Amino acid sequence: MDILSINNLSKSFRQQQVLRDISFTVKQGEVIAVIGPSGSGKTTLLRCAAMLENADGGSIDLGGISVVESGKYADKASLKSARTKCGMVFQNFNLFPHMLVLDNIIDAPVHVLGIPRQEAVREALALLGKMEMQEYVNAYPCELSGGQQQRVAIARALALHPEILFFDEPTSALDPELTNGVLRVIRALAEEDMTMVIVTHEMDFAEKVADRIIFMADGMVVEDGPAAEVIHNPANERTKAFIAGLKSGF
């Protein structure tokens, strides 16, 4: 079953075309890593899929809901329903600085999904335990390390019971030690068959966790295939050059 289906997606900012005729699907339980050079459109693709940016053309189907068809978006009720089916984890955490960790997590379940506060608190505490963050329930984001903030951000996304999670370079703002903790959490989610699309520059992680890798360049999907095959035996010359550059340390 396809959780996400994107067909012929396009997006421009002013005169610059950022996405060009993007098409791919994500099946339930699949983990997709999206790689590519800076400026290739990876973040814009995620933001369009998560309905944080409007596409100019093409189609997006999310969780069985037609979000946009031939560039025309669905009605507000359908979009609201579709948004509950996905969660987004940003590279810079985007936690509410004036809210405690607990309140950051329960805010959307209570005010968007209408979950009773007591139930939302119970689920939030369970998620914090899963993230090994239960002792920070009454802390403010500024009191946490970057890795800890990112784990809270993941818990916040999971609190909405999404069918798919989008990660935009979840470790790019972290040092290596903190990176490992966040990647361990994402790996555990993959083992639980959480459907995920992860923009990442961590090739070892992508190979070990992702089922498929999508390589993007110049706003296009250049290659899409099994993770190990794309990394070790890429079919496209542009992919080969990118992987070789990473391996050489450039």
Secondary structure, 3 states (H helix, E strand, C coil): CEEEEEEEEEEEECCEEEEEEEEEEEECCCEEEEECCCCCCHHHHHHHHCCCCCCCEEEEEECCEEEEECCEECCHHHHHHHHCCEEEECCCCCCCCCCCHHHHHHHHHHHCCCCCHHHHHHHHHHHHHHCCCHHHCCCCHHHCCHHHHHHHHHHHHHCCCCCEEEEECCCCCCCHHHHHHHHHHHHHHHHCCCCEEEECCCHHHHHHHCCEEEEEECCEEEEEEEHHHHHHCCCCHHHHHHHHHHHCCC
